[in-house]
Amino acid sequence: MAKKLRKRVLTEHEEFKVMGMVLDKFLWIGAAFMGWGLYVSISSNFNDAIQFLVAGTAILAIFSWIVLKEFEHLR
């Protein structure tokens, strides 16, 4: 006989901590893209670097929006 497993219910504080950890990872990814874009703009051509800067900004904006929407959806 298989036991019925219950899902663990997180408190608001735990949900916020998990959301913060996930958002932190995307912050690092977006910051890495923007940092590489800054490096490329200083070392060579700004027109080549603009793609990395825009990609970093898009990563930060899109994933922040997704995480916040999911967090609000859970409430």
N, C-alpha and C positions, 0 to 999 in steps of 0.2 A: 504494500500500500504506500502510495506516495503521499508525503505530507504536503499540505497546502502552504506555500510560502507567502508570507505577507510582505508587502513593500514597506520599506522604512520611510516614515514620515519625518521630514526635516523641519526644524524650527526656522523661524524667519531669519535668525542670526546665522544659522548654518547655511541656509540658501544664499544669503548675502555673501558669506565667505567663499562659497563655491563659485558664485558669479564673479567675485573679485579675482579669484585665481584664474578663471578662464579668460576674463577680460585682460588680465595682466599678460598672459601669453600672447594675445593678439597685439597688445601694446608693444611688446618686444619685437614682434615680427614687423609691424608697421614702422617702428623706430629704426630697425635695421635697414629697411628699404630707404627710408628718408636719409639715414646716415650715409648709406652708399651713394645716394644721389648727391649729397653734399660733397662727398669725397670726389666724385666724378666731376662735379661742377668746378671744384677748385683745381683739380689736376688736368682736366682737358677742356671740354666744351660744355657750356651750360645747356645747349639744346639737347645733348645726349642725356644729361642728368635730369631734365624735366620729367622724363618718363618714370624714373625711379621715385621722384618726389610725388608725382601724382598717384603712382601705385601705392606708396606708403600711406598717403592721405586717404585713398579709397579703402584700403584695408582697415584702417582705424575707424573710419566712418561707418562702413557697412557692417563690420562685425560688432561694433559697439551698439549699433541700432538693433541688430538681431538679438544680442544678449539681453538688452534692456526690454525689448518687446516680449521675449520669452519670460523674463522675470516678472513683468507686469501681467502676463497671461496666467502665470501660476497663482497670482493673488486673486 
